[in-house]
Every structure is written in structure tokens, then in C-alpha cells.
Amino acid sequence: MRIAVCPGSFDPVTNGHIDIIERAAKLFGIIDVAVFHNPNKDPWFSFEERVEMLHKATSHLSNVQIGCFSGLLNEYVRQKNSNTIIRGLRALSDFEYEFQRALLIKRIDPEIETLFMMTSSDYSFVSSSGIKELVKFGGSANGLVPPFVEERLRMKVLEHKK
């Protein structure tokens, strides 16, 4: 069974992420959604919270599993007996960044392939950081994240105000 790894920080998971995961799940036997630690970001949610939200957001997909890792992506992909990485793209700026990352992984491990999927135009402007900023300033993320994620975001904003 073909396994593809779909990595990201998912802080929080958005409907754009879910769009990519759902579409990838139609193409591969198993999609391993991998929450990773990005040292360049200051996450609002812990690993455990992000994994929990992803479990709930993808519970309708029987071939999706959720994991987490810290370290080199190619090593995680190999641990999962995969040679495929799925990356979602929103805009040209995403492509430049992801293309460089894909070339670096290819250099480190030539057997690993990175496949790029364009997000639905409905979510091409959605980013986790943008969603956090929107909710932080009292805006609605309705339709951009699952309702339970928006509620968790609002709870985080209240915690930060204390």
C-alpha cells in the first residue's frame, strides 16, 4: 500500500489543509499527516493539541493517520516506509519556498519524491498565521477552519489576555 507523508506545523489546521489531505487521500493508500516542530515558529498549540485537532478534522477519512516529529523530514518519511511527500501550495511564493525544500530533500535522499498539490481557490488565501491574527483581533474564521478549531482559537486568545 502506497503511503504519502503530508507534513506541516498545522497551528492550527485550516480548511485549506483539510482540502489537501482529502484530495491526497483519494490518491494514496495511506496519508500520514505529520505535525512537525518548526523552530522558526512560535506555536499557539502544543504538539498534542495539534494532533488532537487533526484527528478530529480528518476523522471522516479512514486512510489518514496522524503523527508528529522533530528533526529531518526525510528520516520521518523513511520511518513511515514511504518515499512520497505531499505539499500544498497556495501561491507562487509557496512554490519558491517548497521547491527549495524539495530539492534539498532530493539531494539528501534521491529516492524521496515531493508532490505539489494546488489548494482549492476557496482557500488560496488561508494560512494558519493569518487565521490566528484574524481571531486575535476579533474576526470570524467561519468557513476557514472547522468550527471546533475556531472555538479552540478563541479560547487561546482569552488565555493570552489573562
DSSP file (Angstrom, degrees, kcal/mol; ACC not computed):
  #  RESIDUE AA STRUCTURE BP1 BP2  ACC     N-H-->O    O-->H-N    N-H-->O    O-->H-N    TCO  KAPPA ALPHA  PHI   PSI    X-CA   Y-CA   Z-CA
    1    1 A M              0   0    0      0, 0.0     2,-0.3     0, 0.0    27,-0.0   0.000 360.0 360.0 360.0 130.4    0.0    0.0    0.0
    2    2 A R        -     0   0    0     25,-0.1    28,-2.1    80,-0.0    27,-0.9  -0.544 360.0-162.0 -75.0 129.4    1.4    3.4   -1.0
    3    3 A I  E     -a   30   0A   0     -2,-0.3    80,-0.6    78,-0.3    81,-0.5  -0.937   5.6-170.3-113.5 132.7    2.0    5.8    1.9
    4    4 A A  E     -a   31   0A   0     26,-2.5    28,-3.1    -2,-0.4     2,-0.5  -0.965  14.9-139.9-121.2 142.2    2.4    9.5    1.4
    5    5 A V  E     -ab  32  85A   0     79,-2.8    81,-3.0    -2,-0.4    28,-0.2  -0.873  10.6-167.7-102.9 130.1    3.5   11.9    4.2
    6    6 A C  E     -a   33   0A   0     26,-2.7    28,-1.4    -2,-0.5     2,-0.1  -0.860  18.6-170.1-116.7  92.7    1.8   15.3    4.4
    7    7 A P  E     +a   34   0A   0      0, 0.0     2,-0.3     0, 0.0    28,-0.2  -0.462  19.7 129.0 -88.7 156.5    3.9   17.4    6.8
    8    8 A G  E     -a   35   0A   0     26,-2.1    28,-2.2    -2,-0.1    -2,-0.0  -0.938  61.4-109.1 176.8 169.5    3.2   20.7    8.3
    9    9 A S        -     0   0    0     -2,-0.3     4,-0.1    26,-0.2    -1,-0.1   0.788  39.4-164.1 -84.6 -28.2    3.0   22.7   11.6
   10   10 A F    >   +     0   0    0      2,-0.2     3,-0.6     1,-0.2    44,-0.1   0.891  12.6 178.9  48.7  51.6   -0.8   22.7   11.5
   11   11 A D  T 3  S-     0   0    0      1,-0.6    33,-0.2    33,-0.0    -1,-0.2  -0.659  85.6  -5.3-119.2  74.3   -1.0   25.5   14.0
   12   12 A P  T 3  S-     0   0    0      0, 0.0    -1,-0.6     0, 0.0     2,-0.2   0.592  93.6-118.9-100.1 177.0   -3.9   25.3   13.6
   13   13 A V    <   -     0   0    0     -3,-0.6     2,-0.2    37,-0.1   136,-0.0  -0.514  36.2-162.0 -66.8 137.1   -5.3   23.0   11.0
   14   14 A T     >  -     0   0    0     -2,-0.2     4,-2.2   131,-0.1   131,-0.3  -0.684  35.0-105.0-115.4 170.6   -7.3   25.0    8.4
   15   15 A N  H  > S+     0   0    0    129,-3.2     4,-2.2    -2,-0.2   130,-0.1   0.785 122.0  60.6 -66.1 -25.7   -9.9   24.0    5.8
   16   16 A G  H  > S+     0   0    0    128,-0.5     4,-1.8     2,-0.2    -1,-0.2   0.912 105.2  46.8 -65.0 -42.6   -7.1   24.5    3.2
   17   17 A H  H  > S+     0   0    0      1,-0.2     4,-2.7     2,-0.2    -2,-0.2   0.938 112.0  50.4 -61.0 -46.5   -5.1   21.8    4.9
   18   18 A I  H  X S+     0   0    0     -4,-2.2     4,-3.0     1,-0.2     5,-0.2   0.885 106.2  56.3 -61.9 -38.7   -8.1   19.5    5.1
   19   19 A D  H  X S+     0   0    0     -4,-2.2     4,-2.1     2,-0.2    -1,-0.2   0.936 110.6  43.7 -56.4 -48.9   -8.7   20.1    1.3
   20   20 A I  H  X S+     0   0    0     -4,-1.8     4,-2.6     2,-0.2     5,-0.2   0.922 114.5  49.9 -64.2 -44.5   -5.2   18.9    0.5
   21   21 A I  H  X S+     0   0    0     -4,-2.7     4,-2.2     1,-0.2    -2,-0.2   0.923 111.2  48.8 -62.2 -45.5   -5.4   15.9    2.9
   22   22 A E  H  X S+     0   0    0     -4,-3.0     4,-0.7     1,-0.2    -1,-0.2   0.919 114.1  45.4 -61.4 -44.2   -8.8   14.8    1.5
   23   23 A R  H >< S+     0   0    0     -4,-2.1     3,-0.7    -5,-0.2     4,-0.4   0.892 113.3  49.1 -69.2 -39.0   -7.6   15.0   -2.1
   24   24 A A  H >X S+     0   0    0     -4,-2.6     4,-1.5     1,-0.2     3,-1.4   0.853 102.9  62.8 -66.7 -33.8   -4.3   13.2   -1.3
   25   25 A A  H 3< S+     0   0    0     -4,-2.2    -1,-0.2     1,-0.3    -2,-0.2   0.738  98.5  56.2 -64.4 -22.3   -6.3   10.5    0.5
   26   26 A K  T << S+     0   0    0     -4,-0.7    -1,-0.3    -3,-0.7    -2,-0.2   0.672 111.4  43.7 -79.0 -17.4   -8.0    9.7   -2.8
   27   27 A L  T <4 S+     0   0    0     -3,-1.4     2,-0.3    -4,-0.4    -2,-0.2   0.674 112.7  46.4-102.1 -21.4   -4.6    9.1   -4.5
   28   28 A F  S  < S-     0   0    0     -4,-1.5     3,-0.1     1,-0.1   -25,-0.1  -0.878  72.3-127.7-126.8 155.0   -2.7    7.1   -1.8
   29   29 A G  S    S+     0   0    0    -27,-0.9     2,-0.4    -2,-0.3   -26,-0.2   0.900  98.3  15.1 -65.4 -41.6   -3.5    4.1    0.3
   30   30 A I  E     -a    3   0A   0    -28,-2.1   -26,-2.5    -6,-0.1     2,-0.6  -1.000  63.0-158.8-136.9 136.0   -2.4    5.9    3.5
   31   31 A I  E     -ac   4  64A   0     32,-2.6    34,-2.7    -2,-0.4     2,-0.8  -0.972   9.3-159.6-111.5 119.1   -1.8    9.5    4.2
   32   32 A D  E     -ac   5  65A   0    -28,-3.1   -26,-2.7    -2,-0.6     2,-0.7  -0.867   7.2-156.3 -98.1 106.0    0.4   10.1    7.2
   33   33 A V  E     -ac   6  66A   0     32,-3.0    34,-2.9    -2,-0.8     2,-0.7  -0.753  13.8-159.5 -85.4 115.6   -0.3   13.7    8.3
   34   34 A A  E     -ac   7  67A   0    -28,-1.4   -26,-2.1    -2,-0.7     2,-0.6  -0.864  10.6-155.1-109.7 111.8    2.9   14.7   10.2
   35   35 A V  E     -ac   8  68A   0     32,-2.9    34,-2.4    -2,-0.7     2,-0.3  -0.718  25.1-169.4 -79.9 122.6    2.8   17.5   12.7
   36   36 A F  E     - c   0  69A   0    -28,-2.2     2,-0.7    -2,-0.6    34,-0.2  -0.846  26.2-114.5-120.2 156.5    6.4   18.8   12.9
   37   37 A H        -     0   0    0     32,-1.5    34,-0.4    -2,-0.3   -28,-0.1  -0.758  26.4-164.2 -85.3 118.2    8.2   21.2   15.2
   38   38 A N    >   -     0   0    0     -2,-0.7     3,-2.1     1,-0.1    32,-0.0  -0.909   7.7-159.4-103.9 109.6    9.3   24.3   13.2
   39   39 A P  T 3  S+     0   0    0      0, 0.0    -1,-0.1     0, 0.0    -2,-0.0   0.649  89.8  63.3 -65.0 -12.3   12.0   26.1   15.3
   40   40 A N  T 3  S+     0   0    0     -3,-0.0     2,-0.3     2,-0.0    -3,-0.0   0.458  98.5  66.7 -88.7  -1.2   11.3   29.3   13.3
   41   41 A K    <   -     0   0    0     -3,-2.1    -3,-0.1     2,-0.0     0, 0.0  -0.889  69.5-143.3-121.9 151.9    7.7   29.4   14.6
   42   42 A D        -     0   0    0     -2,-0.3    -2,-0.0     0, 0.0     0, 0.0  -0.870  32.5-146.7-110.2  94.2    6.2   30.1   18.0
   43   43 A P        -     0   0    0      0, 0.0     4,-0.1     0, 0.0     3,-0.0  -0.259  17.3-153.9 -69.5 146.9    3.1   27.8   18.0
   44   44 A W  S    S+     0   0    0    -33,-0.2     2,-0.3     2,-0.1   -33,-0.0   0.796  83.7  51.8 -79.0 -32.5   -0.1   28.6   19.8
   45   45 A F  S    S-     0   0    0      1,-0.1    -1,-0.1     2,-0.0     2,-0.0  -0.823  84.6-121.0-112.8 145.5   -0.9   24.9   20.2
   46   46 A S     >  -     0   0    0     -2,-0.3     4,-2.5     1,-0.1     5,-0.2  -0.234  35.3-102.0 -70.9 166.8    1.2   22.1   21.6
   47   47 A F  H  > S+     0   0    0      1,-0.2     4,-2.8     2,-0.2     5,-0.2   0.942 125.0  51.3 -51.3 -49.0    2.0   19.0   19.6
   48   48 A E  H  > S+     0   0    0      1,-0.2     4,-2.5     2,-0.2    -1,-0.2   0.888 109.6  48.4 -60.9 -41.7   -0.7   17.1   21.5
   49   49 A E  H  > S+     0   0    0      2,-0.2     4,-2.5     1,-0.2    -1,-0.2   0.907 112.6  48.0 -66.2 -41.2   -3.3   19.8   20.8
   50   50 A R  H  X S+     0   0    0     -4,-2.5     4,-2.3     2,-0.2    -2,-0.2   0.909 112.4  48.7 -66.8 -41.1   -2.5   19.9   17.1
   51   51 A V  H  X S+     0   0    0     -4,-2.8     4,-2.5    -5,-0.2    -2,-0.2   0.926 112.0  50.1 -62.2 -44.4   -2.5   16.1   16.8
   52   52 A E  H  X S+     0   0    0     -4,-2.5     4,-2.1    -5,-0.2    -2,-0.2   0.921 111.2  47.8 -60.2 -45.7   -5.9   16.0   18.6
   53   53 A M  H  X S+     0   0    0     -4,-2.5     4,-2.7     1,-0.2    -1,-0.2   0.893 111.9  50.2 -64.7 -39.1   -7.4   18.7   16.3
   54   54 A L  H  X S+     0   0    0     -4,-2.3     4,-1.9     2,-0.2    -1,-0.2   0.900 107.7  53.8 -65.8 -39.9   -6.1   16.9   13.2
   55   55 A H  H  < S+     0   0    0     -4,-2.5     4,-0.3     1,-0.2    -2,-0.2   0.942 113.7  42.5 -56.5 -47.2   -7.6   13.6   14.4
   56   56 A K  H >< S+     0   0    0     -4,-2.1     3,-0.9     1,-0.2    -2,-0.2   0.906 113.7  51.0 -67.2 -41.5  -11.0   15.3   14.8
   57   57 A A  H 3< S+     0   0    0     -4,-2.7    -1,-0.2     1,-0.2     3,-0.2   0.753 119.8  35.4 -69.5 -24.2  -10.7   17.2   11.5
   58   58 A T  T >< S+     0   0    0     -4,-1.9     3,-2.5    -5,-0.2    -1,-0.2   0.222  79.4 113.7-113.1  13.3   -9.8   14.1    9.5
   59   59 A S  T <  S+     0   0    0     -3,-0.9    -1,-0.1    -4,-0.3    -2,-0.1   0.721  72.5  62.7 -60.7 -20.7  -12.0   11.5   11.4
   60   60 A H  T 3  S+     0   0    0     -4,-0.2     2,-0.6    -3,-0.2    -1,-0.3   0.499  89.7  79.7 -81.1  -3.7  -14.1   11.1    8.2
   61   61 A L    X   -     0   0    0     -3,-2.5     3,-1.2     1,-0.1    -1,-0.1  -0.906  61.1-167.4-110.5 110.2  -11.1    9.7    6.3
   62   62 A S  T 3  S+     0   0    0     -2,-0.6    -1,-0.1     1,-0.3    -3,-0.0   0.692  84.6  53.1 -71.6 -18.3  -10.4    6.1    7.1
   63   63 A N  T 3  S+     0   0    0    -35,-0.1   -32,-2.6   -33,-0.1     2,-0.5   0.129  86.9  99.3-106.2  21.5   -6.9    6.1    5.4
   64   64 A V  E <   -c   31   0A   0     -3,-1.2     2,-0.3    -6,-0.2   -32,-0.2  -0.920  46.6-177.1-110.0 131.6   -5.5    9.0    7.3
   65   65 A Q  E     -c   32   0A   0    -34,-2.7   -32,-3.0    -2,-0.5     2,-0.4  -0.936  16.5-139.2-122.5 151.3   -3.2    8.6   10.3
   66   66 A I  E     +c   33   0A   0     -2,-0.3     2,-0.2   -34,-0.2   -32,-0.2  -0.920  28.9 158.0-114.8 132.8   -1.7   11.5   12.4
   67   67 A G  E     -c   34   0A   0    -34,-2.9   -32,-2.9    -2,-0.4     2,-0.3  -0.796  23.2-142.7-136.4-179.2    1.8   11.5   13.7
   68   68 A C  E     +c   35   0A   0    -34,-0.3     2,-0.3    -2,-0.2   -32,-0.2  -0.990  18.2 171.0-147.5 154.9    4.4   14.1   14.9
   69   69 A F  E     -c   36   0A   0    -34,-2.4   -32,-1.5    -2,-0.3     2,-0.4  -0.989  22.6-151.8-157.7 162.7    8.1   14.5   14.6
   70   70 A S        +     0   0    0     -2,-0.3     2,-0.4   -34,-0.2   -32,-0.1  -0.989  66.5  34.0-137.2 130.7   11.0   16.8   15.2
   71   71 A G  S    S+     0   0    0     -2,-0.4     2,-0.4   -34,-0.4    -2,-0.1  -0.944 101.3   2.7 128.4-151.8   14.1   16.5   13.0
   72   72 A L     >  -     0   0    0     -2,-0.4     4,-1.6     1,-0.1     3,-0.4  -0.591  52.2-146.3 -81.7 130.0   14.7   15.8    9.4
   73   73 A L  H  > S+     0   0    0     -2,-0.4     4,-2.8     1,-0.2     5,-0.2   0.887  97.7  58.5 -61.5 -41.3   11.7   15.2    7.2
   74   74 A N  H  > S+     0   0    0      1,-0.2     4,-2.0     2,-0.2    -1,-0.2   0.866 105.2  51.2 -60.7 -34.4   13.4   12.6    5.0
   75   75 A E  H  > S+     0   0    0     -3,-0.4     4,-2.3     2,-0.2    -1,-0.2   0.906 110.5  48.2 -67.8 -40.7   14.1   10.5    8.1
   76   76 A Y  H  X S+     0   0    0     -4,-1.6     4,-1.6     2,-0.2    -2,-0.2   0.926 109.8  52.5 -63.0 -44.4   10.5   10.6    9.2
   77   77 A V  H  <>S+     0   0    0     -4,-2.8     5,-2.1     1,-0.2     3,-0.3   0.918 111.0  47.3 -58.6 -44.3    9.4    9.7    5.7
   78   78 A R  H ><5S+     0   0    0     -4,-2.0     3,-1.9     1,-0.2    -1,-0.2   0.887 106.8  56.9 -65.0 -39.9   11.7    6.6    5.7
   79   79 A Q  H 3<5S+     0   0    0     -4,-2.3    -1,-0.2     1,-0.3    -2,-0.2   0.825 106.2  51.5 -59.4 -30.8   10.4    5.6    9.2
   80   80 A K  T 3<5S-     0   0    0     -4,-1.6    -1,-0.3    -3,-0.3    -2,-0.2   0.305 116.8-116.1 -89.0   8.6    6.9    5.5    7.7
   81   81 A N  T < 5S+     0   0    0     -3,-1.9   -78,-0.3     1,-0.2     2,-0.3   0.892  75.0 126.6  56.9  42.3    8.1    3.3    4.9
   82   82 A S      < -     0   0    0     -5,-2.1    -1,-0.2    -6,-0.1   -78,-0.1  -0.799  48.6-171.1-122.4 164.3    7.3    6.0    2.4
   83   83 A N        +     0   0    0    -80,-0.6    30,-3.4    -2,-0.3     2,-0.4   0.094  66.0  87.6-136.3  19.7    9.1    7.7   -0.4
   84   84 A T  E     - d   0 113A   0    -81,-0.5   -79,-2.8    28,-0.2     2,-0.4  -0.979  49.8-169.9-130.8 131.0    6.5   10.4   -1.1
   85   85 A I  E     -bd   5 114A   0     28,-2.7    30,-3.5    -2,-0.4     2,-0.5  -0.963  11.4-152.9-115.2 133.2    5.9   13.8    0.4
   86   86 A I  E     - d   0 115A   0    -81,-3.0     2,-0.4    -2,-0.4    30,-0.2  -0.923  14.9-176.9-105.4 127.3    2.7   15.8   -0.3
   87   87 A R  E     - d   0 116A   0     28,-2.7    30,-2.6    -2,-0.5     2,-0.3  -0.991  17.5-139.1-126.5 132.0    3.0   19.6   -0.1
   88   88 A G  E     - d   0 117A   0     -2,-0.4     2,-0.4    28,-0.2    30,-0.2  -0.672  15.8-158.2 -87.4 142.4    0.1   22.0   -0.6
   89   89 A L  E     + d   0 118A   0     28,-2.8    30,-2.7    -2,-0.3     3,-0.1  -0.967  20.8 172.2-122.6 137.4    0.7   25.2   -2.5
   90   90 A R        -     0   0    0     -2,-0.4     2,-0.3     1,-0.3    -1,-0.1   0.750  68.6  -4.3-105.5 -39.9   -1.4   28.4   -2.3
   91   91 A A  S >> S-     0   0    0      1,-0.0     4,-1.7    34,-0.0     3,-0.5  -0.870  79.0 -86.8-148.9 174.4    0.6   30.9   -4.4
   92   92 A L  H 3> S+     0   0    0     -2,-0.3     4,-2.1     1,-0.2     5,-0.2   0.857 122.7  59.7 -57.7 -37.5    3.8   31.3   -6.3
   93   93 A S  H 3> S+     0   0    0      1,-0.2     4,-1.6     2,-0.2    -1,-0.2   0.878 103.7  51.4 -61.9 -37.4    5.6   32.4   -3.1
   94   94 A D  H <> S+     0   0    0     -3,-0.5     4,-3.1     1,-0.2     5,-0.3   0.909 106.9  55.0 -62.1 -41.8    4.8   29.0   -1.6
   95   95 A F  H  X S+     0   0    0     -4,-1.7     4,-3.2     1,-0.2     5,-0.3   0.924 105.3  50.9 -60.1 -46.0    6.2   27.3   -4.7
   96   96 A E  H  X S+     0   0    0     -4,-2.1     4,-1.8     2,-0.2    -1,-0.2   0.935 115.5  42.2 -57.9 -47.7    9.6   29.0   -4.4
   97   97 A Y  H  X S+     0   0    0     -4,-1.6     4,-1.9     1,-0.2    -2,-0.2   0.945 118.7  43.8 -64.0 -50.4   10.0   28.1   -0.7
   98   98 A E  H  X S+     0   0    0     -4,-3.1     4,-2.7     1,-0.2    -2,-0.2   0.846 109.6  57.2 -67.4 -34.5    8.7   24.5   -1.2
   99   99 A F  H  X S+     0   0    0     -4,-3.2     4,-2.3    -5,-0.3    -1,-0.2   0.918 107.4  48.2 -62.0 -44.2   10.7   23.9   -4.4
  100  100 A Q  H  X S+     0   0    0     -4,-1.8     4,-2.0    -5,-0.3    -2,-0.2   0.917 112.9  48.0 -62.6 -43.0   13.9   24.8   -2.5
  101  101 A R  H  X S+     0   0    0     -4,-1.9     4,-2.4     1,-0.2    -2,-0.2   0.911 110.8  51.1 -63.5 -42.3   13.0   22.4    0.3
  102  102 A A  H  X S+     0   0    0     -4,-2.7     4,-2.5     1,-0.2    -2,-0.2   0.900 109.5  50.1 -63.7 -40.8   12.1   19.6   -2.1
  103  103 A L  H  X S+     0   0    0     -4,-2.3     4,-2.0     2,-0.2    -1,-0.2   0.880 109.8  51.1 -65.1 -37.5   15.5   20.0   -3.9
  104  104 A L  H  X S+     0   0    0     -4,-2.0     4,-2.1     2,-0.2    -2,-0.2   0.929 111.4  46.6 -65.3 -44.9   17.3   19.8   -0.6
  105  105 A I  H  X S+     0   0    0     -4,-2.4     4,-3.3     1,-0.2     7,-0.2   0.908 110.8  53.2 -63.0 -40.8   15.5   16.6    0.4
  106  106 A K  H  < S+     0   0    0     -4,-2.5    -1,-0.2     1,-0.2    -2,-0.2   0.875 108.9  50.2 -60.9 -37.7   16.1   15.2   -3.1
  107  107 A R  H  < S+     0   0    0     -4,-2.0    -1,-0.2     1,-0.2    -2,-0.2   0.901 115.6  41.8 -66.8 -41.2   19.8   15.9   -2.6
  108  108 A I  H  < S+     0   0    0     -4,-2.1    -2,-0.2     1,-0.3    -1,-0.2   0.895 135.9  13.9 -72.6 -41.7   19.8   14.2    0.8
  109  109 A D    ><  -     0   0    0     -4,-3.3     3,-2.0    -5,-0.2    -1,-0.3  -0.788  64.7-170.5-140.7  91.5   17.7   11.3   -0.3
  110  110 A P  T 3  S+     0   0    0      0, 0.0    -4,-0.1     0, 0.0    -1,-0.1   0.649  83.2  65.3 -60.7 -16.2   17.3   10.9   -4.0
  111  111 A E  T 3  S+     0   0    0      2,-0.0     2,-0.4    -5,-0.0    -5,-0.1   0.647  82.9  90.5 -81.6 -14.1   14.6    8.2   -3.6
  112  112 A I    <   -     0   0    0     -3,-2.0     2,-0.4    -7,-0.2   -28,-0.2  -0.705  61.7-159.9 -89.3 130.4   12.1   10.6   -2.0
  113  113 A E  E     -d   84   0A   0    -30,-3.4   -28,-2.7    -2,-0.4     2,-0.5  -0.875   5.7-149.8-107.9 140.1    9.7   12.4   -4.3
  114  114 A T  E     -d   85   0A   0     -2,-0.4     2,-0.5   -30,-0.2   -28,-0.2  -0.948  11.3-163.0-108.8 124.3    7.8   15.6   -3.4
  115  115 A L  E     -d   86   0A   0    -30,-3.5   -28,-2.7    -2,-0.5     2,-0.4  -0.912   7.4-148.1-107.9 132.1    4.4   16.1   -5.0
  116  116 A F  E     -d   87   0A   0     -2,-0.5     2,-0.4   -30,-0.2   -28,-0.2  -0.836  10.8-169.1-101.9 134.7    2.9   19.5   -5.0
  117  117 A M  E     -d   88   0A   0    -30,-2.6   -28,-2.8    -2,-0.4     2,-0.3  -0.988  19.6-132.1-122.6 129.3   -0.9   20.0   -4.9
  118  118 A M  E     -d   89   0A   0     -2,-0.4   -28,-0.2   -30,-0.2     3,-0.1  -0.615  27.9-123.3 -75.8 135.1   -2.6   23.3   -5.5
  119  119 A T        -     0   0    0    -30,-2.7     5,-0.1    -2,-0.3    -1,-0.1  -0.325  37.3 -84.4 -71.6 161.2   -5.1   24.2   -2.9
  120  120 A S    >   -     0   0    0   -104,-0.2     3,-2.1     1,-0.1     4,-0.3  -0.360  37.2-118.3 -60.3 145.3   -8.7   24.9   -3.9
  121  121 A S  G >  S+     0   0    0      1,-0.3     3,-0.7     2,-0.2     4,-0.2   0.761 112.8  70.9 -59.7 -22.8   -9.2   28.6   -4.9
  122  122 A D  G 3  S+     0   0    0      1,-0.2    -1,-0.3     2,-0.1     3,-0.1   0.770 111.8  28.0 -62.3 -24.7  -11.6   28.8   -2.0
  123  123 A Y  G X  S+     0   0    0     -3,-2.1     3,-1.7     1,-0.1    -1,-0.2   0.218  82.7 113.4-122.3  13.5   -8.6   28.5    0.4
  124  124 A S  T <  S+     0   0    0     -3,-0.7    -2,-0.1    -4,-0.3    -1,-0.1   0.693  85.4  43.6 -64.7 -17.3   -5.8   30.0   -1.6
  125  125 A F  T 3  S+     0   0    0     -4,-0.2     2,-0.4    -3,-0.1    -1,-0.3   0.410  91.1 108.2-103.6  -0.8   -5.5   33.0    0.8
  126  126 A V    <   +     0   0    0     -3,-1.7     2,-0.3     4,-0.1  -112,-0.1  -0.661  37.1 162.9 -89.3 128.5   -5.8   31.0    4.0
  127  127 A S     >  -     0   0    0     -2,-0.4     4,-2.4     1,-0.1     5,-0.2  -0.971  45.6-121.7-135.6 153.7   -2.8   30.5    6.3
  128  128 A S  H  > S+     0   0    0     -2,-0.3     4,-2.4     1,-0.2     5,-0.2   0.910 115.4  49.9 -60.0 -42.0   -2.6   29.4    9.9
  129  129 A S  H  > S+     0   0    0      1,-0.2     4,-2.1     2,-0.2    -1,-0.2   0.899 110.8  49.5 -66.0 -38.9   -0.8   32.6   10.8
  130  130 A G  H  > S+     0   0    0      2,-0.2     4,-2.4     1,-0.2    -1,-0.2   0.895 110.5  50.4 -64.4 -40.1   -3.4   34.7    9.1
  131  131 A I  H  X S+     0   0    0     -4,-2.4     4,-2.6     2,-0.2     5,-0.3   0.919 109.7  50.6 -63.6 -44.5   -6.2   32.8   10.8
  132  132 A K  H  X S+     0   0    0     -4,-2.4     4,-2.5     1,-0.2    -2,-0.2   0.917 112.0  47.3 -61.3 -43.0   -4.6   33.4   14.2
  133  133 A E  H  X S+     0   0    0     -4,-2.1     4,-1.6     2,-0.2     6,-0.2   0.920 111.2  51.7 -64.1 -43.3   -4.2   37.1   13.5
  134  134 A L  H  <>S+     0   0    0     -4,-2.4     5,-2.9     1,-0.2     3,-0.2   0.937 115.0  40.8 -57.8 -49.9   -7.9   37.3   12.4
  135  135 A V  H ><5S+     0   0    0     -4,-2.6     3,-2.0     1,-0.2    -1,-0.2   0.878 108.6  61.0 -69.9 -37.5   -9.2   35.6   15.5
  136  136 A K  H 3<5S+     0   0    0     -4,-2.5    -1,-0.2     1,-0.3    -2,-0.2   0.853 107.8  45.4 -56.6 -35.9   -6.8   37.5   17.8
  137  137 A F  T 3<5S-     0   0    0     -4,-1.6    -1,-0.3    -3,-0.2    -2,-0.2   0.159 128.2 -95.8 -98.7  18.8   -8.4   40.8   16.7
  138  138 A G  T < 5S+     0   0    0     -3,-2.0    -3,-0.2     1,-0.2    -2,-0.1   0.525  76.5 140.7  88.7   6.2  -11.9   39.5   17.0
  139  139 A G      < -     0   0    0     -5,-2.9     2,-0.4    -6,-0.2    -1,-0.2  -0.312  53.3-107.8 -78.8 166.2  -12.6   38.4   13.4
  140  140 A S        -     0   0    0      1,-0.1    -1,-0.1     2,-0.1    -5,-0.0  -0.806  19.8-170.1 -97.2 133.0  -14.5   35.4   12.4
  141  141 A A    >>  +     0   0    0     -2,-0.4     3,-2.5     6,-0.1     4,-1.3   0.095  35.3 150.2-102.3  19.0  -12.8   32.4   10.9
  142  142 A N  B 34 S+e  145   0B   0      1,-0.3    -2,-0.1     2,-0.2     0, 0.0  -0.311  72.0  10.9 -56.1 127.3  -16.1   30.8    9.9
  143  143 A G  T 34 S+     0   0    0      2,-0.6    -1,-0.3     1,-0.0    -2,-0.0   0.322 116.9  77.2  85.3  -7.7  -15.6   28.6    6.8
  144  144 A L  T <4 S+     0   0    0     -3,-2.5  -129,-3.2     1,-0.3  -128,-0.5   0.677 105.1  16.4-104.4 -24.9  -11.8   28.9    7.0
  145  145 A V  B  < S-e  142   0B   0     -4,-1.3    -2,-0.6  -131,-0.3    -1,-0.3  -0.942  98.2 -83.4-137.8 159.0  -11.3   26.4    9.8
  146  146 A P    >>  -     0   0    0      0, 0.0     4,-1.9     0, 0.0     3,-1.0  -0.349  46.7-112.0 -59.4 149.1  -13.5   23.7   11.3
  147  147 A P  H 3> S+     0   0    0      0, 0.0     4,-2.1     0, 0.0     5,-0.2   0.863 117.3  54.2 -53.9 -39.9  -15.9   25.2   13.9
  148  148 A F  H 3> S+     0   0    0      1,-0.2     4,-1.9     2,-0.2     5,-0.1   0.822 107.0  52.4 -66.7 -28.5  -14.2   23.3   16.8
  149  149 A V  H <> S+     0   0    0     -3,-1.0     4,-2.6     2,-0.2    -1,-0.2   0.907 106.9  51.7 -71.1 -42.4  -10.8   24.8   15.7
  150  150 A E  H  X S+     0   0    0     -4,-1.9     4,-2.4     1,-0.2    -2,-0.2   0.912 109.7  50.5 -60.1 -40.7  -12.3   28.3   15.7
  151  151 A E  H  X S+     0   0    0     -4,-2.1     4,-2.1     2,-0.2    -1,-0.2   0.916 109.8  49.7 -62.6 -43.1  -13.6   27.7   19.3
  152  152 A R  H  X S+     0   0    0     -4,-1.9     4,-2.0     1,-0.2    -2,-0.2   0.889 110.0  51.9 -63.1 -38.8  -10.1   26.5   20.4
  153  153 A L  H  X S+     0   0    0     -4,-2.6     4,-2.3     2,-0.2    -2,-0.2   0.927 108.3  50.2 -62.3 -45.2   -8.5   29.6   18.8
  154  154 A R  H  X S+     0   0    0     -4,-2.4     4,-2.1     1,-0.2    -1,-0.2   0.884 109.1  52.3 -62.0 -38.2  -10.9   31.9   20.7
  155  155 A M  H  X S+     0   0    0     -4,-2.1     4,-2.2     2,-0.2    -1,-0.2   0.895 108.3  51.3 -63.8 -39.8  -10.1   30.0   24.0
  156  156 A K  H  X S+     0   0    0     -4,-2.0     4,-2.2     2,-0.2    -2,-0.2   0.899 107.9  52.1 -63.8 -41.0   -6.3   30.6   23.3
  157  157 A V  H  X S+     0   0    0     -4,-2.3     4,-1.3     1,-0.2    -1,-0.2   0.923 110.3  48.3 -61.5 -43.9   -7.0   34.3   22.7
  158  158 A L  H  X S+     0   0    0     -4,-2.1     4,-0.8     1,-0.2     3,-0.2   0.896 109.7  52.6 -63.7 -39.7   -8.8   34.5   26.1
  159  159 A E  H >< S+     0   0    0     -4,-2.2     3,-0.6     1,-0.2    -1,-0.2   0.889 108.4  50.8 -61.7 -39.9   -5.9   32.6   27.8
  160  160 A H  H 3< S+     0   0    0     -4,-2.2    -1,-0.2     1,-0.2    -2,-0.2   0.762 104.4  57.7 -70.6 -25.5   -3.4   35.1   26.4
  161  161 A K  H 3<        0   0    0     -4,-1.3    -1,-0.2    -3,-0.2    -2,-0.2   0.700 360.0 360.0 -77.8 -19.0   -5.4   38.1   27.7
  162  162 A K    <<        0   0    0     -4,-0.8    -1,-0.2    -3,-0.6    -2,-0.1   0.494 360.0 360.0 -70.9 360.0   -5.3   36.8   31.3
